[in-house]
Amino acid sequence: MPSVGAVRAAIAVAAVLLAAWLEWGGATGAPRLGDEALRDAIVRTRATVAPEPRILVVDIEESSVKEIGAWPWPRARLADLVEVLLTRYSARGVALDIVLPDPSDRAGDTRLALLAEHGPVVLAQAFDYDPQGMRPQALRGGVPAGATRLHGGPGVPASGYIANHAGLARAPHVGNIGFIPDADGVLRRVPLLTRFDGRDYPALALALADCCAGTAATPVPASLRVSYRRDWRAYTVVGAADILAERIDPASAAGRLVLVGSSSLSLGDRVATPHGASRPGLGVQAAVLSDLLDLRDGAVPAPWPGRVIALAFAAAAALAAFFAFPRLSALASVGLLLGLSLLWVGAAWATAPHDPVFSTTGPLAANFFLLLTAVPLQWQLAQRRSHHLLNTLRQYVAPAVVEELMRSDLRDPLAPRQLDVTTLIADMEGYTGQVEALSMEQAAVLTRTFLDCLTEPVIERRGTLDKYTGDGLVVFWGAPLPIEEHADLALDAAREIVARVRRLSDAREALGHPRLRVRIGIESGPAMAGDFGTSFRSIYTAVGDSVNTASRLEQAARDFAHDVIVGAGTVERARRHRFLALGERRLRGKGKPTMLYTPVDDASSAMAPAAPARELRA
């Protein structure tokens, strides 16, 4: 059966492998959407509204439609709009985010065709992407054009298209405005190159950048994850009616790349983006164009190894859990994972602009796995230790002490520690003579009754029962929890023990039995207290010179008329008791004589001492 450490190590390794799979395994479904949701939040928090001076957006919005006329406009009006932008406003290039699949007025179409054929004008066409073959019939409309991209690719495969009519097919610059939303309907990636019938067609923004901004030599991927680093408010947006009426200062548009389209809800050009559920499709084209210009200008953030960073963070979190969880409560372990998750969100926020492909949720998934596995495991182990602690301690200490131990912050209250303790050892004098005339049952009753007289005062005063010695016991105060008044509590218990044994003795004498006497030795001092058991039997005990001295003092009590004999260590630590000095005596195992005392308030102190005595106050 694997050890607990091996199980914890396996959980940590599994958490790291999960993060690695999410980074390099191409996760789909809920993990992918969870990752996208976090990245979308990062995009929104990082988005800037600082003006984008390279792009002008001409919007056929509601007010322009009201002023000029209902959509669709005549081709002549579109030609007028393009001419004004190129001549009066000195635009560097104009892209129409509008597909014209059918011819309209001949003159207008001709003018627009000539502008597109000889000027810096980019027309639009829309490719359709249906990899699963969901459409009963592939889309076909117009004549595809503009397959002039000489580098990059191969493009994203397309299944159909809606292109401009044949009269515009000779235009050299035509860009694709088709897109593939993610499973949740959000548009995050745009195909920069689309493959159809063995040819690659550029996206609208790419065609405009190649045509008029000098990006044709810049390698691009087939599909671009749009950074959306600029919000819609960052772009200069003017109404089409204002351009046609020349109400805009020409200098404000000179030298810009112009995108012409519509943000009007009535025209239906709205898409879901990380910035919102209904955003202008024209804004996506502006965002793609802005990213391409940043790429040309070298203004993109330096690349970081996001996957490596994520995996390293997940490994660090797993190591932290492996080493910290055994020392923490379940609640604290959950708090640690929450803190690590928040720390990773901050790291992902900083890394996202530098790496568009790493999974932002890899370390979060690893932490969630640890929450579901490592925390319950640690809780189970803690419960097992708690039960062991309770079952062990309840054999020795009062319930109030057990409760206090459970509330304490001691990681292992049973671990051996050096503490200042007071040891009390009690024994029945002449036990053999007391029971030899009794039946076995009567002897058992006497033993249990006598031990009850000894035990209850100890438990009531928070003592720790070490062991029974047949007709006596060994107890101590100050462990497993330190107690400041441990000496006084031991003396209180001794006084109550003597009183109870006296009452028991009186009752037995009335029945004709011999008189009972208890001998008690008490000493205080440093001792090593803890669980010194083995895998076969657990025992919580205290060992040390003061414990041995208490045993010798109990034996010395047979030579005195006093029931309680106390050592100098207890006298030094007691605060509520007075003592009589009984003189010095050389105890067995001691190299020099030991001063003996007895409590003044002990009933036996009324008897004459066996040695000269003087009253002391601690």
C-alpha positions in Angstrom: 0.0 0.0 0.0 1.5 3.4 -1.0 2.6 5.7 1.8 0.8 9.0 2.4 3.9 10.9 1.0 3.7 8.8 -2.2 0.0 9.6 -2.6 0.6 13.3 -2.1 3.5 13.3 -4.6 1.3 11.5 -7.1 -1.4 14.1 -6.7 1.1 16.9 -7.2 2.5 15.3 -10.4 -1.0 14.7 -11.7 -1.8 18.4 -11.2 1.3 19.5 -13.2 0.5 17.0 -15.9 -3.0 18.4 -16.1 -1.6 21.9 -16.6 0.8 20.6 -19.3 -2.1 18.9 -21.1 -4.1 22.1 -21.1 -1.1 24.0 -22.4 0.1 21.7 -25.2 -2.8 19.2 -25.6 -5.2 21.4 -27.4 -8.1 21.4 -24.8 -11.6 21.8 -26.2 -15.1 22.3 -24.8 -15.5 23.8 -21.3 -11.8 24.1 -20.6 -11.3 26.0 -23.8 -14.2 28.4 -23.2 -13.1 28.9 -19.6 -9.7 29.9 -20.8 -11.2 32.3 -23.4 -13.5 33.8 -20.7 -10.5 34.6 -18.5 -8.5 36.0 -21.5 -11.5 38.1 -22.5 -11.5 39.6 -19.0 -7.8 40.4 -19.3 -8.4 42.0 -22.7 -11.1 44.2 -21.3 -9.0 45.3 -18.3 -6.0 46.1 -20.5 -7.8 47.8 -23.4 -6.7 51.4 -24.0 -8.7 54.3 -25.4 -5.6 56.2 -26.4 -6.2 57.6 -30.0 -5.1 55.4 -32.9 -3.8 58.1 -35.4 -3.2 55.7 -38.3 -6.8 54.7 -39.0 -9.9 56.6 -39.9 -13.3 54.8 -39.6 -16.1 56.2 -41.8 -19.3 54.9 -40.4 -22.6 54.6 -42.3 -24.5 55.1 -39.1 -28.2 55.9 -38.5 -27.8 59.7 -38.8 -26.0 59.3 -42.2 -28.8 57.1 -43.5 -31.4 59.6 -42.3 -29.6 62.5 -44.0 -28.6 60.9 -47.3 -31.2 58.2 -47.8 -32.0 54.6 -47.0 -29.6 51.8 -47.5 -28.4 50.5 -50.0 -27.0 53.6 -51.4 -26.4 54.0 -55.2 -23.0 52.9 -56.4 -22.4 56.5 -57.6 -22.8 57.7 -53.9 -20.3 55.1 -52.8 -17.9 56.2 -55.6 -18.4 59.8 -54.4 -17.5 58.8 -50.9 -14.3 57.1 -52.0 -13.3 60.0 -54.3 -13.7 62.5 -51.5 -11.6 60.4 -49.2 -8.8 60.0 -51.7 -8.8 63.5 -53.0 -10.2 66.0 -50.6 -9.0 64.1 -47.4 -5.8 62.7 -48.9 -6.4 59.2 -47.5 -3.6 56.7 -48.0 -6.0 54.0 -48.9 -9.7 53.1 -48.6 -11.3 49.8 -47.8 -15.0 49.2 -48.2 -16.4 46.7 -45.6 -19.3 46.2 -48.0 -19.9 43.3 -50.5 -21.6 44.2 -53.8 -22.7 40.9 -55.3 -25.1 42.3 -57.9 -24.6 45.2 -60.4 -26.6 48.4 -59.8 -26.4 51.6 -61.8 -24.0 51.2 -64.7 -22.3 54.6 -64.3 -21.8 54.2 -60.6 -20.5 50.6 -60.9 -18.1 51.8 -63.7 -16.7 54.6 -61.5 -16.3 52.3 -58.6 -14.6 49.7 -60.7 -12.1 52.2 -62.1 -11.3 53.5 -58.6 -10.7 50.0 -57.4 -8.6 49.0 -60.4 -6.4 52.1 -60.5 -6.5 53.6 -57.0 -5.6 52.6 -53.4 -9.0 51.1 -53.0 -9.8 47.7 -51.4 -13.1 46.0 -52.1 -14.6 43.3 -49.9 -15.8 39.7 -50.3 -16.9 37.2 -47.7 -15.7 33.6 -47.7 -17.8 31.0 -45.9 -16.3 28.4 -43.5 -18.3 25.2 -43.2 -15.8 22.4 -42.2 -18.6 20.1 -41.0 -20.6 20.4 -44.1 -23.7 21.7 -42.2 -25.0 23.8 -45.2 -27.0 21.7 -47.7 -25.4 23.7 -50.5 -22.2 25.7 -50.6 -22.5 29.4 -51.0 -21.7 30.8 -54.4 -22.2 34.4 -55.4 -20.2 36.8 -57.5 -16.6 36.3 -58.7 -13.8 35.9 -56.1 -10.8 38.2 -56.7 -7.7 39.6 -55.1 -5.6 36.4 -54.6 -2.3 38.3 -54.7 -0.7 37.5 -51.4 2.7 36.1 -52.2 3.8 35.1 -48.7 2.3 33.4 -45.6 -0.2 30.6 -45.7 -1.5 28.2 -46.5 -4.8 29.8 -45.7 -7.8 28.7 -43.7 -9.9 26.4 -46.0 -13.2 27.9 -47.1 -16.2 26.1 -48.5 -18.0 28.9 -50.2 -18.1 32.7 -50.9 -20.2 35.8 -51.5 -18.1 38.0 -53.8 -18.6 41.1 -55.9 -20.2 41.0 -59.3 -18.2 40.4 -62.3 -17.9 44.1 -63.1 -15.6 44.5 -60.1 -13.6 41.3 -60.5 -10.6 43.1 -62.1 -9.9 45.0 -58.8 -6.4 44.0 -57.7 -7.1 44.6 -54.0 -10.0 42.6 -52.6 -10.1 41.5 -48.9 -12.1 38.8 -47.1 -14.5 39.9 -44.4 -15.7 36.4 -43.5 -15.0 35.1 -40.0 -15.2 32.0 -37.8 -16.6 32.7 -34.3 -15.6 30.5 -31.4 -18.0 27.9 -30.0 -19.5 30.6 -27.7 -20.2 32.9 -30.6 -17.4 35.4 -29.8 -15.1 36.5 -32.6 -11.5 36.2 -31.3 -9.7 35.0 -34.4 -9.8 36.2 -37.9 -8.4 34.3 -40.9 -5.8 36.5 -42.5 -5.4 34.1 -45.4 -8.2 32.0 -46.8 -7.6 29.1 -49.2 -10.2 28.4 -51.9 -9.7 26.4 -55.0 -5.9 26.3 -54.4 -5.5 30.0 -54.0 -5.0 32.2 -50.9 -7.1 35.3 -50.4 -6.2 38.0 -47.9 -8.4 39.5 -45.2 -9.7 43.0 -45.8 -7.4 44.6 -43.3 -4.4 42.7 -44.6 -5.2 43.7 -48.2 -5.5 47.3 -47.1 -2.2 47.1 -45.2 -0.4 45.4 -48.1 -1.9 47.9 -50.6 -1.3 51.1 -48.9 0.9 50.7 -45.7 3.9 48.7 -46.9 3.3 45.5 -45.0 3.5 43.1 -48.0 6.9 41.8 -47.0 5.8 41.1 -43.4 5.1 37.4 -42.8 1.7 36.8 -41.2 0.0 33.7 -39.8 -2.9 32.1 -41.6 -5.2 33.0 -38.6 -4.7 35.9 -36.3 -5.8 36.1 -32.7 -7.0 39.7 -32.6 -5.5 41.5 -29.6 -8.3 44.0 -29.2 -5.8 46.1 -27.3 -7.7 49.2 -28.4 -11.3 49.8 -27.5 -13.8 51.1 -30.2 -13.4 54.6 -28.5 -9.7 54.7 -29.5 -10.5 55.0 -33.2 -11.4 58.2 -35.0 -15.0 57.5 -36.2 -16.8 60.0 -38.5 -20.2 59.7 -40.2 -20.3 59.1 -43.9 -22.6 62.1 -44.4 -20.0 64.3 -42.7 -17.4 63.1 -45.2 -19.6 63.6 -48.2 -20.6 67.1 -47.0 -16.9 67.8 -46.2 -17.7 68.9 -42.7 -14.5 67.3 -41.3 -11.2 69.1 -41.3 -9.2 67.5 -44.1 -5.9 67.7 -42.1 -7.4 65.3 -39.5 -7.7 62.5 -42.0 -4.7 63.1 -44.2 -2.4 60.1 -44.6 -4.7 57.7 -42.8 -5.9 54.2 -43.8 -9.7 54.4 -44.1 -12.3 51.7 -43.3 -15.8 52.3 -44.6 -18.6 50.3 -43.2 -21.6 50.5 -40.8 -22.1 50.2 -37.1 -25.8 50.7 -37.5 -28.0 48.1 -35.7 -30.5 48.4 -38.5 -27.9 47.2 -41.0 -27.0 44.2 -38.9 -23.2 44.5 -39.0 -22.8 43.5 -35.3 -20.7 40.8 -33.7 -19.7 39.5 -30.3 -16.2 40.3 -29.2 -14.3 40.2 -25.9 -15.4 43.8 -25.4 -19.1 43.0 -25.6 -21.9 40.9 -27.0 -22.9 43.4 -29.7 -20.0 45.4 -31.2 -19.6 46.9 -34.6 -18.1 44.5 -37.2 -16.3 47.5 -38.5 -14.5 47.6 -35.1 -13.1 44.1 -35.7 -11.6 45.2 -39.0 -10.1 48.3 -37.3 -8.6 46.1 -34.6 -7.1 43.7 -37.2 -5.7 46.6 -39.2 -4.2 48.2 -36.0 -2.6 44.8 -35.1 -1.0 44.5 -38.6 0.3 48.1 -38.4 1.8 47.4 -35.0 3.4 44.3 -36.4 4.9 46.3 -39.3 6.2 49.0 -36.9 7.6 46.5 -34.4 5.3 47.9 -31.8 4.0 44.5 -30.5 5.0 43.3 -27.0 8.1 41.1 -26.9 7.2 37.4 -27.0 7.2 35.5 -23.7 7.1 31.7 -23.3 3.6 31.8 -21.8 3.2 28.0 -21.7 6.5 27.5 -19.9 5.6 30.2 -17.4 2.2 28.6 -16.8 3.7 25.1 -16.3 6.4 26.5 -14.0 3.7 28.2 -11.9 1.6 25.1 -11.8 4.7 23.1 -10.7 5.5 25.7 -8.0 1.9 25.6 -6.7 1.9 21.8 -6.6 5.2 21.8 -4.6 3.8 24.4 -2.3 0.7 22.2 -1.7 2.9 19.1 -1.2 5.0 20.7 1.5 2.5 23.1 3.0 -0.7 21.1 3.2 0.5 18.6 5.9 1.2 21.7 8.1 -2.1 23.5 7.4 -5.7 22.9 8.2 -8.1 22.2 5.4 -9.5 25.7 5.5 -5.9 27.2 5.4 -5.1 24.9 2.5 -8.1 26.2 0.6 -7.0 29.7 1.4 -3.5 28.9 0.1 -4.9 27.6 -3.2 -7.1 30.7 -3.5 -4.1 32.9 -3.0 -2.1 31.1 -5.5 -5.0 31.3 -8.0 -5.2 35.0 -7.6 -1.5 35.3 -7.9 -1.7 33.4 -11.2 -4.5 35.6 -12.5 -2.1 38.5 -12.0 0.7 36.6 -13.8 -1.6 35.7 -16.7 -2.7 39.4 -16.9 0.9 40.4 -17.4 1.8 37.5 -19.8 -1.3 37.6 -22.1 -0.1 40.5 -24.3 3.2 38.6 -24.9 1.8 35.2 -25.8 -1.6 34.8 -27.6 -1.7 31.0 -27.5 -0.9 29.8 -23.9 -3.7 28.6 -21.7 -4.5 31.1 -19.0 -6.4 28.5 -17.1 -3.8 25.7 -16.9 -2.5 26.6 -13.5 -6.1 27.3 -12.3 -7.2 23.8 -13.4 -4.2 22.4 -11.6 -5.2 24.3 -8.4 -8.8 23.1 -8.8 -7.5 19.5 -9.1 -5.5 20.0 -5.9 -8.6 21.4 -4.2 -10.6 18.2 -5.2 -7.9 15.7 -4.3 -5.1 17.0 -2.0 -7.3 19.0 0.3 -9.7 16.1 1.0 -6.8 13.8 1.5 -5.2 16.2 4.0 -8.5 16.7 5.7 -8.9 12.9 6.0 -5.4 12.5 7.4 -6.1 15.4 9.9 -9.3 13.7 11.0 -7.5 10.4 11.4 -4.8 12.2 13.5 -7.5 14.0 15.5 -9.3 10.7 16.3 -6.0 9.2 17.3 -5.2 12.2 19.4 -8.6 12.1 21.0 -8.6 8.4 21.6 -5.1 8.7 23.2 -5.7 11.8 25.3 -9.0 10.7 26.6 -7.2 7.9 28.4 -5.0 10.3 30.3 -6.5 13.8 30.6 -9.7 15.6 31.5 -12.2 16.3 28.7 -11.7 20.1 29.3 -8.0 19.6 28.5 -8.8 17.6 25.4 -11.0 20.4 24.1 -8.4 23.0 24.9 -5.8 20.9 23.0 -8.1 20.7 20.0 -8.4 24.5 20.0 -4.7 25.1 20.3 -2.4 25.7 17.4 0.0 22.8 18.4 0.6 20.8 15.2 1.2 17.5 17.2 0.4 17.9 20.9 1.6 14.3 21.6 5.1 14.9 20.2 7.7 14.6 23.0 8.6 18.1 24.4 10.5 19.2 27.4 8.1 20.9 29.8 8.0 22.0 33.4 5.7 19.5 35.1 4.6 18.4 38.6 4.4 14.7 39.1 2.2 13.0 41.8 2.7 9.4 42.6 0.2 7.8 45.0 0.0 4.3 46.4 -2.0 2.3 49.0 0.1 1.4 52.1 0.0 -2.3 52.9 -2.1 -3.4 49.9 -1.2 -7.0 50.3 -2.3 -7.1 53.9 -5.5 -5.3 53.0 -6.6 -7.9 50.3 -5.3 -11.2 51.6 -8.3 -11.8 53.8 -10.7 -10.7 51.0 -12.3 -12.7 48.2 -11.2 -12.0 44.7 -14.4 -10.0 44.1 -14.0 -8.0 47.3 -10.4 -7.3 46.5 -11.4 -6.0 43.0 -14.1 -3.8 44.6 -11.6 -2.3 47.1 -9.0 -1.7 44.4 -11.5 0.1 42.1 -13.0 2.2 44.9 -9.5 3.2 46.1 -8.4 4.1 42.6 -11.6 6.2 42.2 -10.6 8.2 45.3 -7.3 8.8 43.6 -8.4 9.5 40.0 -11.4 11.8 40.3 -9.5 14.6 42.1 -6.8 14.4 39.5 -9.1 14.7 36.5 -11.1 17.5 38.2 -7.9 19.5 38.5 -6.8 19.0 34.9 -4.2 16.4 35.7 -2.8 14.0 33.1 -3.0 10.3 34.1 0.2 8.5 33.2 -0.7 5.0 34.4 -2.2 2.9 37.2 0.3 0.9 39.3 -2.1 -1.8 40.5 -3.0 -0.1 43.8 -1.8 3.4 42.9 -1.3 5.8 40.1 1.2 8.2 38.4 -0.1 11.6 37.2 1.4 14.9 36.2 0.4 18.5 35.5 1.9 20.8 32.9 1.7 18.4 29.9 0.5 18.1 27.2 -0.5 21.7 27.8 1.7 24.0 29.9 -0.1 25.1 33.1 1.3 27.9 35.1 -0.1 26.7 38.5 0.7 23.0 38.0 2.4 22.7 41.4 -0.6 24.1 43.3 -3.1 22.0 41.3 -1.1 18.8 42.2 -1.2 19.9 45.9 -4.9 20.5 45.7 -5.5 17.1 44.2 -3.3 15.5 46.9 -5.3 17.2 49.7 -8.6 15.9 48.1 -7.2 12.4 47.7 -6.2 12.2 51.3 -9.6 13.4 52.4 -11.4 10.9 50.2 -9.3 8.0 51.3 -9.9 9.0 54.9 -13.6 8.9 54.4 -13.3 5.5 52.7 -11.2 4.2 55.5 -13.7 5.4 58.1 -16.5 3.5 56.3 -14.4 0.3 56.1 -13.3 0.5 59.7 -17.0 0.7 60.7 -17.4 -2.7 59.0 -14.4 -4.2 60.8 -11.8 -3.8 58.1 -8.2 -2.5 58.7 -7.6 1.2 58.2 -6.5 2.5 54.8 -3.7 4.9 54.2 -2.5 6.5 51.0 1.1 7.6 50.5 1.8 10.4 48.0 5.0 11.8 46.6 5.1 15.1 44.7 8.0 16.8 42.9 8.2 19.5 40.2 10.8 20.1 37.5 11.7 19.7 33.9 10.6 16.5 32.2 10.3 15.1 28.7 6.6 14.5 28.1 5.1 12.9 25.0 3.9 9.9 23.2 6.7 7.3 23.7 4.6 4.4 22.3 5.3 2.1 19.5 3.2 0.9 16.5 1.8 -1.8 18.9 0.9 0.4 21.9 0.7 4.1 22.5 1.5 5.6 25.8 1.7 9.2 26.9 4.2 9.7 29.7 6.7 11.9 31.3 10.3 11.0 32.0 13.0 12.9 33.9 14.7 13.4 37.2 11.7 15.1 38.8 9.5 12.1 38.0 12.0 9.7 39.6 12.2 12.0 42.6 8.4 11.9 43.1 8.6 8.1 43.1 11.3 8.2 45.8 9.3 10.7 47.8 6.2 8.4 47.8 8.4 5.5 49.0 9.9 7.8 51.8 6.3 8.6 53.0 6.3 5.1 54.7 8.8 6.5 57.2 6.7 9.5 58.1 3.4 10.1 59.7 2.5 12.5 56.9 0.6 11.2 53.9 2.1 13.7 51.4 5.8 14.2 51.0 6.9 17.1 48.7 10.2 17.9 47.0 11.9 21.3 46.9 10.9 21.8 43.2 7.2 21.8 44.2 7.8 24.1 47.2 9.6 26.5 44.9 6.8 26.6 42.4 3.7 26.6 44.7 2.0 29.9 45.3 -1.1 28.9 47.4 0.3 26.4 49.9 2.4 26.4 53.0 4.9 23.7 54.0 6.7 22.1 56.9 10.3 21.1 56.3 10.9 17.5 57.4 14.7 17.6 57.1 17.1 16.1 54.7 17.2 12.5 53.6 19.3 10.6 51.1 16.9 9.1 48.6 17.7 5.9 46.6 19.5 6.9 43.4 20.5 10.4 44.6 24.0 11.4 45.2 23.3 13.9 47.9 20.6 14.4 50.6 17.2 15.8 49.5 15.2 18.2 51.6 11.7 16.8 52.3 8.5 18.9 53.0 4.9 18.2 53.7 2.0 20.6 53.1 0.8 22.4 56.3 -2.8 22.2 55.2 -2.6 18.4 54.8 -4.6 16.6 57.5 -1.6 14.5 58.4 0.4 17.5 59.3 -1.3 17.7 62.6 0.8 14.7 63.7 4.2 15.1 65.1 6.9 15.1 62.4 9.6 12.4 62.5 12.3 15.0 62.1 12.7 18.6 63.3 10.5 20.8 61.1 10.1 24.5 60.5 7.3 26.3 58.8 8.0 27.6 55.3 6.0 29.8 52.9 6.6 29.4 49.2 
